[in-house]
Amino acid sequence: MKDRIKQIREAAGVSQSEFSQKLNVSQAAVAQWEKGVKVPSASIVLLIAKEYGVNDKWLESGDGDMKRDFRDVQREIALAMFQQLSDDDQKAVNDVLEYYIKYGKSPYSNP
């Protein structure tokens, strides 16, 4: 993971200090990760992935692509927005989606 963390930081064009500030950790912690002395916690791995748009599975293991699929990001955003809605509003959104899936168009579009 040490090389992947450094790769992310360098690709972003930031110093260890700037990288650490964005993650709210010490510069020494970043240096230790990049040297392989320590590994970041699972929550920090997820934060790095989110902040720098990388695949957390790639960051952890090297498997898959470095960059996250744009569609996955869009799904996460949509889900987070949906979860903020009231139960009634979630039902309304579900009704519109079911209509769209069934008829291939929005119930609000012109006939």
CORCORJO-V370733 format. One record per residue. N is the residue number from 1. SS is DSSP state (alpha for helix, beta for strand, coil for the rest). OMEGA is omega in whole degrees, 0 to 359 (none if undefined). Layout:
BEGIN
((N;SS;OMEGA) (N;SS;OMEGA))
END
This chain:
BEGIN
((1;coil;184) (2;alpha;181) (3;alpha;181) (4;alpha;177) (5;alpha;179) (6;alpha;179) (7;alpha;179) (8;alpha;182) (9;alpha;181) (10;alpha;178) (11;alpha;178) (12;alpha;178) (13;coil;180) (14;coil;177) (15;coil;175) (16;alpha;180) (17;alpha;179) (18;alpha;178) (19;alpha;182) (20;alpha;180) (21;alpha;180) (22;alpha;182) (23;alpha;181) (24;coil;175) (25;coil;180) (26;coil;176) (27;alpha;179) (28;alpha;178) (29;alpha;179) (30;alpha;179) (31;alpha;179) (32;alpha;177) (33;alpha;183) (34;alpha;176) (35;alpha;181) (36;coil;179) (37;coil;178) (38;coil;174) (39;coil;179) (40;coil;177) (41;coil;179) (42;alpha;180) (43;alpha;177) (44;alpha;177) (45;alpha;179) (46;alpha;178) (47;alpha;177) (48;alpha;181) (49;alpha;181) (50;alpha;185) (51;alpha;186) (52;alpha;173) (53;coil;179) (54;beta;179) (55;coil;182) (56;alpha;178) (57;alpha;176) (58;alpha;181) (59;alpha;181) (60;alpha;191) (61;alpha;185) (62;coil;180) (63;coil;177) (64;coil;181) (65;coil;179) (66;coil;184) (67;beta;177) (68;coil;176) (69;coil;181) (70;alpha;180) (71;alpha;178) (72;alpha;179) (73;alpha;180) (74;alpha;179) (75;alpha;179) (76;alpha;179) (77;alpha;180) (78;alpha;180) (79;alpha;179) (80;alpha;178) (81;alpha;180) (82;alpha;183) (83;alpha;178) (84;coil;181) (85;coil;174) (86;coil;178) (87;alpha;179) (88;alpha;179) (89;alpha;176) (90;alpha;178) (91;alpha;179) (92;alpha;178) (93;alpha;178) (94;alpha;179) (95;alpha;179) (96;alpha;180) (97;alpha;178) (98;alpha;177) (99;alpha;181) (100;alpha;179) (101;alpha;182) (102;alpha;187) (103;alpha;178) (104;coil;177) (105;coil;179) (106;coil;176) (107;coil;181) (108;coil;181) (109;coil;179) (110;coil;181) (111;coil;none))
END
